[in-house]
Amino acid sequence: MNICERAVELNQEPQLKPYIDIPRMAEIAQSMVKDSLDAFMRDDTTLAEEVIDRDDQVDQLNYQIYRELLSYMAEDPQTIPRATRILFVSKYLERIADHATNIAEMVVYMVRGGRFGTWKKKKV
């Protein structure tokens, strides 16, 4: 519901910038939710680990959006309300991806057992 509310608000004002990264984040987060639930239903740790790895992509996009919008706000304070709404949407999408990651982590835990740190892949 929060994303919908921000979208309605954003549609009432001129677009601050082209929306490229937000739709990418939404697409990745949506696929993560679907795949984490599929992994849960099938006890598929390989798919679950792929979901966990995709969380980094969403985090990077969230940070990229944050940096970009900060520069907009610093250059022109009138952009602050619109930029803030976009930041909220980005953060909401990042949280959705985090929830999907939590589901995927629990799949791995349920199937393989043991503590979380004993199976998690190391990032290179």
C-alpha positions in Angstrom: 0.0 0.0 0.0 2.8 2.5 0.8 4.3 2.1 -2.7 0.9 2.8 -4.2 0.4 5.9 -2.1 3.8 7.3 -3.1 3.1 6.5 -6.8 -0.2 8.5 -6.6 1.6 11.4 -5.0 4.5 11.3 -7.6 2.0 11.2 -10.5 0.6 14.5 -9.4 3.9 16.3 -10.0 6.3 16.6 -12.9 8.7 13.7 -13.1 12.0 14.4 -11.3 14.1 12.0 -13.4 13.5 9.1 -15.7 12.4 6.1 -13.7 15.0 3.4 -14.8 16.3 1.9 -11.5 13.0 1.8 -9.6 11.4 -0.5 -12.2 14.6 -2.7 -12.2 14.5 -2.9 -8.5 10.8 -3.8 -8.6 11.4 -6.5 -11.2 14.2 -8.1 -9.2 12.3 -7.9 -6.0 9.2 -9.5 -7.6 11.3 -12.3 -9.0 13.0 -12.8 -5.6 9.6 -13.2 -3.9 8.4 -15.7 -6.5 11.6 -17.7 -6.5 11.9 -17.8 -2.7 8.3 -19.1 -2.5 9.1 -21.7 -5.3 12.2 -22.7 -3.4 10.2 -23.1 -0.2 7.6 -25.3 -2.0 10.2 -27.5 -3.6 12.9 -27.5 -0.9 15.2 -26.1 -3.6 18.3 -24.8 -1.9 20.0 -23.9 -5.2 17.1 -21.5 -6.1 17.1 -20.2 -2.6 20.8 -19.3 -2.8 20.2 -17.6 -6.1 17.6 -15.4 -4.4 20.0 -14.6 -1.6 22.7 -13.6 -4.1 20.2 -11.2 -5.9 19.7 -9.2 -2.8 23.0 -7.5 -3.4 21.7 -6.2 -6.7 18.7 -4.6 -5.1 20.9 -3.1 -2.3 23.3 -1.6 -4.9 20.4 -0.1 -6.9 18.9 1.3 -3.7 22.3 2.9 -2.8 22.7 4.2 -6.3 19.2 5.8 -6.3 20.0 7.3 -2.8 23.2 8.9 -4.1 21.6 10.3 -7.2 18.6 11.7 -5.4 20.8 13.3 -2.8 22.6 15.3 -5.5 19.2 16.4 -6.9 18.2 17.6 -3.5 21.5 19.4 -2.9 21.3 21.2 -6.2 17.7 22.2 -5.9 15.8 22.2 -2.6 12.5 22.3 -4.4 13.1 18.7 -5.5 13.2 17.4 -1.9 9.5 16.3 -1.6 9.6 14.4 -4.9 13.0 12.9 -4.3 11.9 11.8 -0.8 8.9 10.0 -2.2 11.2 8.2 -4.7 13.5 7.3 -1.9 10.6 5.8 0.1 9.6 3.7 -2.9 13.2 2.5 -3.3 13.4 1.6 0.4 10.1 -0.2 0.3 11.4 -2.3 -2.6 14.6 -3.0 -0.8 12.6 -4.3 2.2 10.6 -6.6 0.0 13.8 -8.0 -1.4 15.1 -8.5 2.2 11.9 -10.4 3.1 12.3 -12.7 0.1 16.0 -13.2 1.2 14.8 -14.1 4.7 12.4 -16.8 3.2 15.3 -18.1 1.0 17.6 -18.3 4.0 15.0 -20.2 5.9 14.7 -22.7 3.0 18.4 -23.4 3.2 18.2 -23.8 6.9 15.2 -26.1 6.8 16.7 -28.3 4.1 20.3 -28.4 5.2 19.9 -27.7 8.9 22.5 -26.1 11.0 23.3 -22.6 11.8 22.9 -19.8 9.2 26.7 -19.1 9.1 27.6 -22.6 8.4 26.1 -22.8 4.9 26.1 -19.2 3.6 28.3 -18.6 0.6 31.2 -16.2 1.0 31.0 -13.1 -1.2 34.0 -12.6 -3.5 
